[in-house]
Amino acid sequence: MRSEEKYEVETEIVACDGGAGALGHPRVWLNMRGRGQVECPYCSRTYVFKQKVAAEGR
């Protein structure tokens, strides 16, 4: 399952479960650690820290 979607989030630590209910994947906690974004190793969803988006002028 590959996802090209990017999700803006307000915290640098996010949980991802694939978003497909029982068809998703095990919940994993992802930490951006100041990088501004992180990709889920299971489904490749990309989470972008909202402050980074604002700084880039989007």
CORGISUL-V690355 format. One line per field, one symbol per residue. ss: DSSP state (H for helix, E for strand, - for the rest). Layout:
# CORGISUL-V690355
ss: ???
This chain:
# CORGISUL-V690355
ss: -----EEEE---EEEE----HHH----EEEE-----EEE------EEEEHHHHHH---
